[in-house]
Every structure is written in C-alpha cells, then in structure tokens.
C-alpha cells in the first residue's frame, strides 16, 4: 500500500533497534528509528543489492522522495548507479582502511565506444596511473 503524508507525519518509532520499515512503491520505503525518519530506496545495480538514501523527513517530503526515486529509476534504466550519480563522483577507489585514499582515475577505461565516445586510455595507461598512487616504498614491479 502506498504511503500517505498523514501516515508519514504520525508514525512513531516502535522501539526496535533496527527500526521499522514502511514501504511505498518502486523499492522506496520509510525507515523509522528513534533518531528520526529516513527515506530509502533498495535497488540492484551490477548484480549487487544496494540502498540509496533519499533524505530525512521532514526536510524531504513524501512528494520529494518520490521524485528522487523516479530520478534514480531513470538512471538505473540508463545503466548508471544512482548513488554515484547523485554524489557527483565515480565510485571510490583506494584503501580507506589503510589511512589513505586515491583520487578517482580521470581516464575512461573501455574497450568499446559508448555513446559515440572513443576510449581515452589504454590498459597500460591505467596501470601506470594506479602504480603512481602507491607509496614509493611499495612500488616493486
């Protein structure tokens, strides 16, 4: 059943540690926790299940959350990951657990043309770039 603005406004946290999920449609749901109400959307991209945060209620109303869900579904239809597109950056590369992060590679890695755009890098270029991100004490090749 689709959520209504009245229901979203009046729903309270039940006390469960994980929170309560109230589904809308298209994978979108309202997650109600003690700290607040969160809009989420579950989706699958590249054969992986993912969750996209659509915002926090009341800053993001039901109508805005549905619009964001629609935008995300359009991106999925084009084969793009909405989490990366909304963040405005490619997927994170690097090892944050080791205390350093690498800048995303500024080159396209594709063996075929996509949307009429030719690949801008070869595999050797990509390898040189990735090696340049390693600390000098590790560069043993």
C-alpha positions as CSV (number, residue, x, y, z in Angstrom):
1,X,0.0,0.0,0.0
2,X,1.3,3.5,-0.9
3,X,2.3,5.8,2.0
4,X,0.3,8.9,2.7
5,X,1.6,12.2,4.0
6,X,-0.7,11.9,7.1
7,X,0.7,8.5,7.9
8,X,4.3,9.6,7.5
9,X,3.7,12.6,9.8
10,X,2.0,10.5,12.5
11,X,4.1,7.3,12.5
12,X,6.2,6.7,15.6
13,X,9.2,4.5,16.4
14,X,8.2,1.2,17.9
15,X,11.3,0.7,19.9
16,X,13.0,-1.9,17.7
17,X,16.8,-1.4,17.4
18,X,16.8,-1.8,13.7
19,X,13.9,0.5,13.2
20,X,10.6,0.0,11.3
21,X,10.2,-0.1,7.5
22,X,7.1,1.2,5.8
23,X,7.1,0.5,2.0
24,X,5.8,2.8,-0.7
25,X,6.5,1.5,-4.2
26,X,9.3,1.1,-6.6
27,X,11.7,-0.1,-3.8
28,X,11.2,3.1,-1.7
29,X,10.4,2.9,2.0
30,X,10.4,5.0,5.1
31,X,12.8,3.8,7.8
32,X,11.6,5.0,11.3
33,X,14.2,4.9,14.0
34,X,14.5,6.6,17.4
35,X,16.7,9.3,15.8
36,X,14.3,10.2,13.0
37,X,12.6,9.2,9.8
38,X,14.7,8.3,6.7
39,X,13.7,7.8,3.1
40,X,15.5,4.9,1.5
41,X,15.3,3.0,-1.8
42,X,16.5,-0.5,-2.4
43,X,17.8,-1.3,-5.9
44,X,20.1,-3.7,-7.8
45,X,23.0,-2.5,-9.9
46,X,25.7,-4.7,-11.4
47,X,24.2,-7.7,-9.8
48,X,24.6,-6.2,-6.3
49,X,21.8,-5.1,-3.9
50,X,22.2,-1.6,-2.8
51,X,20.4,1.0,-0.7
52,X,20.1,4.7,-1.7
53,X,19.4,7.4,0.9
54,X,16.8,9.8,-0.5
55,X,16.7,12.1,2.5
56,X,15.4,12.7,6.0
57,X,11.8,13.6,6.8
58,X,10.6,16.4,7.2
59,X,13.3,18.1,5.1
60,X,12.4,15.7,2.3
61,X,8.6,15.4,2.0
62,X,6.9,12.3,0.5
63,X,6.5,14.1,-2.8
64,X,10.2,15.0,-3.0
65,X,11.2,11.5,-2.0
66,X,9.0,10.0,-4.8
67,X,10.6,12.5,-7.3
68,X,14.1,11.4,-6.2
69,X,13.1,7.8,-6.5
70,X,11.9,8.5,-10.1
71,X,15.2,10.2,-10.9
72,X,17.1,7.2,-9.5
73,X,15.0,4.7,-11.5
74,X,15.7,6.7,-14.7
75,X,19.4,6.5,-14.0
76,X,19.1,2.7,-13.4
77,X,17.3,2.4,-16.8
78,X,20.3,4.1,-18.4
79,X,22.7,1.6,-16.7
80,X,24.1,4.1,-14.2
81,X,24.4,3.7,-10.4
82,X,22.2,6.4,-8.8
83,X,24.3,6.6,-5.6
84,X,27.4,7.5,-7.7
85,X,25.4,9.9,-9.9
86,X,23.8,11.7,-7.0
87,X,27.1,12.0,-5.2
88,X,28.6,13.6,-8.4
89,X,31.6,11.4,-8.4
90,X,32.7,8.0,-9.6
91,X,33.0,5.0,-7.2
92,X,35.6,5.4,-4.5
93,X,38.9,3.8,-5.3
94,X,41.7,3.3,-2.8
95,X,42.0,1.8,0.7
96,X,40.4,4.0,3.3
97,X,41.1,1.4,6.0
98,X,44.9,1.8,5.4
99,X,44.6,5.5,6.1
100,X,44.9,6.8,2.5
101,X,42.5,7.3,-0.4
102,X,43.3,7.5,-4.0
103,X,41.8,10.1,-6.3
104,X,39.5,8.5,-8.9
105,X,41.2,7.8,-12.2
106,X,40.4,10.7,-14.6
107,X,40.5,8.4,-17.6
108,X,37.8,6.3,-19.3
109,X,38.6,2.6,-19.3
110,X,36.5,1.0,-22.0
111,X,37.4,-1.3,-24.9
112,X,34.5,-0.2,-27.0
113,X,32.9,3.1,-27.9
114,X,30.0,4.1,-25.8
115,X,27.5,6.8,-27.0
116,X,30.0,7.6,-29.8
117,X,32.8,8.4,-27.4
118,X,36.2,6.8,-28.1
119,X,38.2,5.3,-25.2
120,X,40.7,7.8,-23.8
121,X,43.1,5.4,-22.1
122,X,44.8,2.1,-22.7
123,X,45.3,-0.6,-20.1
124,X,48.9,0.3,-19.8
125,X,47.9,3.9,-19.1
126,X,45.6,2.7,-16.4
127,X,48.3,0.5,-14.8
128,X,50.8,3.4,-14.8
129,X,48.2,5.6,-13.1
130,X,47.4,3.0,-10.4
131,X,51.1,2.3,-9.7
132,X,51.7,6.1,-9.3
133,X,49.1,6.1,-6.4
134,X,51.2,3.6,-4.4
135,X,53.6,4.8,-1.8
136,X,57.2,4.7,-3.2
137,X,58.2,2.0,-0.7
138,X,55.7,-0.4,-2.2
139,X,56.5,0.2,-5.9
140,X,58.3,-3.0,-6.7
141,X,57.4,-4.1,-10.2
